[in-house]
Amino acid sequence: MILLGTALLLLLGAFLGNQYQIRYVAEHANRSLPFYLKFSAVWAGQEGSLLLWSFLQALFTALAVGRPSEEVRPLARWATVFLSLITAFFVGVTLFLSNPFATLSPAPSDGMGLSPLLRHPGWFSTPLPCTWATWAWRSPLHLLWQHSSADKWTSGPA
C-alpha cells in the first residue's frame, strides 16, 4: 500500500513537473493546464486509473482486515485471501499491461493536453476515485468489517 501510494504521488509529481518523457503525462497534460486539472489528469487515462484503483483496493483491504472483531475473525482470513488476490490482480495489470511510467524517446517539449470532456468541473469535484471508493467500500467482502456477525453479513443489509 505504501509503495502504491508513493507511485501515485510520483505520478502526480510528474504531472506537476511537466515531465513529458513519461508517455502517460505527455498524453494527458500540457504546460498550459491549470493545477487542479493536472491533479485530475492523474486518473484521466487507463494507466493512472488502474494505479489509483490498485492503491484504493490495497487501502480498503488493509482497513477491512486490519483489525477484525472477534465475531468476524474466522471470516477475516478468507477475506484477506480474496481481497489480496483482487489487489494483486490490479497491481499486476498496472505493472505488466498498463504501466503509467512508460517513457518516450525523444521526449516531446509539450504534452497533448487533457481531453476536453474531462475539463468539466464535475470530473474534478466528483472524480473517479470517489466513484470507485464507494464501490470498493460497499463490496461484499468489505462488509465483513462493518457487520458484527457472519449471519448479518450473509443475510444482507438490515
C-alpha positions as CSV (number, residue, x, y, z in Angstrom):
1,M,0.0,0.0,0.0
2,I,2.8,2.4,0.8
3,L,4.6,1.6,-2.5
4,L,1.4,2.2,-4.4
5,G,0.8,5.5,-2.6
6,T,4.3,6.5,-3.4
7,A,3.9,5.6,-7.1
8,L,0.7,7.7,-7.1
9,L,2.5,10.7,-5.6
10,L,5.4,10.3,-8.1
11,L,2.9,10.3,-11.0
12,L,1.3,13.4,-9.6
13,G,4.8,15.0,-9.3
14,A,5.4,14.1,-12.9
15,F,2.3,15.9,-14.0
16,L,3.1,18.9,-11.9
17,G,6.7,18.9,-13.1
18,N,5.8,18.7,-16.8
19,Q,7.8,15.5,-17.2
20,Y,6.8,14.7,-20.8
21,Q,9.4,11.9,-21.1
22,I,6.7,9.8,-19.4
23,R,4.2,8.8,-22.1
24,Y,1.2,9.0,-19.8
25,V,2.0,12.6,-18.8
26,A,2.6,13.6,-22.4
27,E,-0.8,12.1,-23.4
28,H,-2.9,13.8,-20.7
29,A,-1.3,17.1,-19.8
30,N,0.4,20.2,-21.3
31,R,2.1,23.3,-19.9
32,S,-1.0,25.5,-20.0
33,L,-3.1,23.0,-18.0
34,P,-4.1,24.5,-14.6
35,F,-3.0,22.8,-11.4
36,Y,-6.4,21.3,-10.5
37,L,-6.7,19.8,-13.9
38,K,-3.1,18.4,-13.7
39,F,-4.2,16.8,-10.4
40,S,-7.3,15.2,-12.0
41,A,-5.2,14.1,-15.1
42,V,-3.7,11.5,-12.8
43,W,-6.8,9.4,-13.4
44,A,-7.6,10.7,-16.8
45,G,-6.4,7.6,-18.6
46,Q,-6.3,3.8,-18.1
47,E,-2.8,3.7,-16.7
48,G,-3.4,6.3,-14.0
49,S,-6.9,4.9,-13.2
50,L,-5.5,1.4,-12.7
51,L,-2.7,2.8,-10.4
52,L,-5.3,4.7,-8.4
53,W,-7.6,1.6,-8.2
54,S,-4.7,-0.5,-7.1
55,F,-3.9,1.9,-4.3
56,L,-7.5,2.2,-3.2
57,Q,-8.0,-1.5,-3.3
58,A,-4.9,-2.0,-1.1
59,L,-6.0,0.7,1.3
60,F,-9.5,-0.7,1.7
61,T,-8.2,-4.2,2.1
62,A,-5.9,-3.0,4.9
63,L,-8.8,-1.2,6.6
64,A,-11.2,-4.2,6.2
65,V,-9.0,-6.9,7.5
66,G,-6.5,-4.9,9.7
67,R,-8.4,-5.2,13.0
68,P,-11.4,-7.6,12.6
69,S,-13.7,-8.0,15.6
70,E,-13.8,-11.4,17.4
71,E,-17.1,-12.2,15.7
72,V,-15.8,-11.9,12.2
73,R,-12.3,-13.2,12.8
74,P,-13.0,-16.6,11.2
75,L,-14.1,-14.9,8.0
76,A,-11.3,-12.4,8.1
77,R,-8.7,-15.0,6.9
78,W,-10.7,-15.7,3.8
79,A,-11.5,-12.1,3.2
80,T,-7.7,-11.4,3.4
81,V,-7.1,-14.1,0.8
82,F,-9.7,-12.8,-1.6
83,L,-9.0,-9.1,-1.2
84,S,-5.3,-9.7,-1.6
85,L,-5.9,-11.6,-4.8
86,I,-8.0,-8.7,-6.1
87,T,-5.3,-6.3,-5.1
88,A,-2.6,-8.5,-6.8
89,F,-4.7,-8.5,-9.9
90,F,-4.9,-4.7,-10.1
91,V,-1.2,-4.3,-9.3
92,G,-0.3,-7.0,-11.9
93,V,-2.4,-5.3,-14.6
94,T,-0.9,-1.9,-13.8
95,L,2.7,-3.2,-13.8
96,F,2.6,-5.5,-16.8
97,L,-0.1,-4.3,-19.1
98,S,-0.7,-0.7,-18.4
99,N,2.4,0.9,-16.9
100,P,1.8,4.7,-16.2
101,F,5.6,5.2,-16.0
102,A,6.5,4.0,-19.6
103,T,8.9,6.5,-21.2
104,L,9.0,8.3,-24.5
105,S,12.2,8.8,-26.5
106,P,12.7,11.5,-27.6
107,A,10.6,13.4,-25.1
108,P,8.2,16.0,-26.6
109,S,8.6,19.6,-25.5
110,D,4.9,19.8,-24.6
111,G,2.1,17.3,-24.0
112,M,-1.2,16.7,-25.9
113,G,-3.3,18.1,-23.1
114,L,-6.4,16.8,-21.2
115,S,-9.4,15.7,-23.2
116,P,-12.0,18.5,-23.4
117,L,-14.6,16.1,-22.0
118,L,-12.6,15.8,-18.8
119,R,-12.2,19.5,-18.2
120,H,-15.7,19.9,-16.8
121,P,-15.7,20.8,-13.1
122,G,-17.9,17.7,-12.4
123,W,-15.0,15.4,-13.3
124,F,-12.8,17.2,-10.7
125,S,-15.3,17.7,-7.9
126,T,-16.7,14.1,-8.1
127,P,-13.8,12.2,-9.5
128,L,-13.4,8.6,-10.4
129,P,-11.7,7.9,-7.0
130,C,-15.0,8.8,-5.2
131,T,-17.0,6.5,-7.5
132,W,-14.5,3.6,-7.2
133,A,-14.1,4.1,-3.5
134,T,-17.8,3.8,-3.0
135,W,-18.0,0.6,-5.0
136,A,-15.0,-0.9,-3.2
137,W,-16.1,0.0,0.2
138,R,-19.6,-1.4,-0.2
139,S,-18.5,-4.6,-1.9
140,P,-19.5,-7.8,0.0
141,L,-16.0,-8.6,1.2
142,H,-15.7,-5.2,2.7
143,L,-18.9,-5.7,4.6
144,L,-17.0,-8.1,6.8
145,W,-15.5,-5.1,8.5
146,Q,-18.9,-3.4,9.1
147,H,-21.1,-6.2,10.3
148,S,-20.7,-7.7,13.7
149,S,-21.5,-11.3,12.8
150,A,-21.4,-13.8,9.9
151,D,-25.2,-14.1,10.0
152,K,-25.7,-10.4,9.3
153,W,-23.0,-10.5,6.6
154,T,-24.7,-13.3,4.7
155,S,-28.3,-12.0,5.1
156,G,-27.6,-8.6,3.5
157,P,-28.3,-5.1,4.7
158,A,-30.6,-4.6,7.7
